[in-house]
Amino acid sequence: MRKKSNKALIKKLIPDTVGEAFLIEAMTRYCQTVLEDTEEWGDRSMINQDLWNVLAEHNLKLIKEHYK
């Protein structure tokens, strides 16, 4: 069985302008949530917390710059 790509899923999630707006808003809120989380993730996550914070900051910056 062929693995489906992430890009294929993203295309399904954003078939129109409303879908695009929803995804951008969801990304914005998730990035804010990540940055507001002050607890150490430690063993409760397979994701590197420092890297996730860098990505959240980067994505928020890109979104804000895009809508200036």
Backbone as CSV, one residue per row, in Angstrom:
resi,resn,N_x,N_y,N_z,CA_x,CA_y,CA_z,C_x,C_y,C_z
1,MET,0.843,-1.174,0.000,0.000,0.000,0.000,0.890,1.241,0.000
2,ARG,0.603,2.169,-0.890,1.366,3.400,-1.017,0.948,4.379,0.075
3,LYS,1.944,4.962,0.749,1.665,5.945,1.788,1.201,7.246,1.144
4,LYS,0.142,7.818,1.696,-0.366,9.089,1.180,0.495,10.230,1.726
5,SER,0.705,11.241,0.905,1.586,12.338,1.303,0.849,13.370,2.160
6,ASN,1.618,14.102,2.927,1.063,15.198,3.714,0.477,16.275,2.807
7,LYS,1.129,16.520,1.682,0.638,17.522,0.731,-0.740,17.154,0.199
8,ALA,-0.982,15.879,-0.017,-2.290,15.438,-0.490,-3.364,15.743,0.554
9,LEU,-3.054,15.515,1.811,-4.002,15.820,2.879,-4.252,17.315,2.971
10,ILE,-3.190,18.113,2.885,-3.346,19.564,2.969,-4.227,20.077,1.843
11,LYS,-4.068,19.541,0.652,-4.924,19.946,-0.468,-6.398,19.642,-0.176
12,LYS,-6.661,18.521,0.484,-8.036,18.175,0.843,-8.578,19.102,1.924
13,LEU,-7.707,19.547,2.830,-8.130,20.412,3.926,-8.414,21.842,3.477
14,ILE,-7.791,22.269,2.389,-7.960,23.650,1.932,-8.434,23.709,0.473
15,PRO,-9.639,23.211,0.221,-10.130,23.192,-1.155,-10.587,24.565,-1.647
16,ASP,-10.775,25.513,-0.728,-11.300,26.822,-1.108,-10.773,27.889,-0.150
17,THR,-11.212,29.127,-0.358,-10.741,30.245,0.453,-11.106,30.082,1.922
18,VAL,-12.280,29.571,2.207,-12.694,29.367,3.601,-11.785,28.329,4.264
19,GLY,-11.469,27.278,3.561,-10.559,26.266,4.080,-9.175,26.837,4.343
20,GLU,-8.713,27.712,3.453,-7.421,28.367,3.643,-7.437,29.226,4.899
21,ALA,-8.500,30.023,5.053,-8.620,30.898,6.227,-8.669,30.076,7.517
22,PHE,-9.402,28.973,7.489,-9.491,28.115,8.669,-8.115,27.568,9.038
23,LEU,-7.378,27.085,8.057,-6.063,26.510,8.319,-5.088,27.560,8.847
24,ILE,-5.117,28.767,8.288,-4.238,29.835,8.755,-4.592,30.221,10.186
25,GLU,-5.869,30.355,10.492,-6.292,30.689,11.852,-5.926,29.576,12.827
26,ALA,-6.123,28.337,12.426,-5.766,27.202,13.281,-4.258,27.189,13.544
27,MET,-3.469,27.434,12.524,-2.016,27.469,12.678,-1.617,28.598,13.618
28,THR,-2.223,29.767,13.447,-1.914,30.914,14.306,-2.203,30.584,15.767
29,ARG,-3.370,30.033,16.032,-3.739,29.712,17.415,-2.850,28.600,17.991
30,TYR,-2.517,27.614,17.184,-1.655,26.544,17.672,-0.269,27.085,18.014
31,CYS,0.275,27.933,17.153,1.590,28.515,17.421,1.570,29.322,18.714
32,GLN,0.510,30.088,18.919,0.388,30.869,20.150,0.316,29.942,21.367
33,THR,-0.427,28.867,21.252,-0.545,27.904,22.349,0.804,27.272,22.678
34,VAL,1.550,26.900,21.655,2.876,26.310,21.856,3.774,27.283,22.614
35,LEU,3.767,28.547,22.199,4.643,29.536,22.817,4.210,29.897,24.235
36,GLU,2.928,29.758,24.535,2.423,30.066,25.881,2.644,28.920,26.863
37,ASP,2.942,27.737,26.375,3.141,26.564,27.228,4.491,26.664,27.928
38,THR,4.465,26.890,29.232,5.703,27.063,29.991,6.169,25.782,30.676
39,GLU,5.365,24.736,30.619,5.767,23.455,31.218,6.814,22.775,30.352
40,GLU,7.715,22.054,30.993,8.684,21.240,30.260,7.950,20.033,29.684
41,TRP,8.135,19.774,28.407,7.448,18.654,27.780,8.079,17.326,28.175
42,GLY,9.381,17.323,28.325,10.089,16.123,28.757,9.693,14.876,27.990
43,ASP,9.394,13.823,28.725,9.074,12.517,28.133,7.639,12.416,27.633
44,ARG,6.817,13.419,27.876,5.417,13.324,27.454,5.219,13.650,25.977
45,SER,6.306,13.994,25.288,6.203,14.339,23.874,7.379,13.766,23.091
46,MET,7.113,13.327,21.869,8.179,12.884,20.973,8.769,14.083,20.219
47,ILE,8.157,15.247,20.393,8.568,16.456,19.691,9.559,17.226,20.561
48,ASN,10.607,17.737,19.945,11.578,18.554,20.654,10.954,19.922,20.915
49,GLN,10.783,20.272,22.182,10.089,21.495,22.565,10.805,22.747,22.041
50,ASP,12.115,22.775,22.117,12.855,23.942,21.633,12.642,24.153,20.133
51,LEU,12.705,23.076,19.378,12.481,23.163,17.937,11.059,23.616,17.641
52,TRP,10.100,23.093,18.382,8.695,23.445,18.160,8.468,24.934,18.429
53,ASN,9.137,25.456,19.461,9.032,26.887,19.758,9.618,27.730,18.632
54,VAL,10.751,27.310,18.099,11.363,28.027,16.984,10.416,28.027,15.781
55,LEU,9.835,26.876,15.482,8.905,26.786,14.349,7.656,27.639,14.581
56,ALA,7.136,27.637,15.800,5.953,28.438,16.120,6.263,29.922,15.947
57,GLU,7.394,30.375,16.458,7.786,31.776,16.303,7.946,32.146,14.836
58,HIS,8.605,31.270,14.087,8.843,31.515,12.660,7.515,31.613,11.888
59,ASN,6.613,30.673,12.146,5.335,30.675,11.432,4.493,31.893,11.781
60,LEU,4.461,32.282,13.060,3.717,33.487,13.444,4.292,34.722,12.762
61,LYS,5.612,34.801,12.697,6.256,35.932,12.033,5.867,35.987,10.557
62,LEU,5.907,34.842,9.889,5.535,34.795,8.469,4.082,35.216,8.246
63,ILE,3.194,34.730,9.096,1.776,35.061,8.960,1.561,36.556,9.179
64,LYS,2.160,37.113,10.240,2.001,38.537,10.530,2.586,39.396,9.390
65,GLU,3.761,39.032,8.891,4.373,39.788,7.800,3.523,39.721,6.534
66,HIS,2.910,38.587,6.293,2.092,38.416,5.087,0.888,39.346,5.080
67,TYR,0.328,39.611,6.252,-0.894,40.408,6.337,-0.650,41.860,6.745
68,LYS,0.596,42.340,6.682,0.892,43.748,6.968,0.245,44.640,5.955
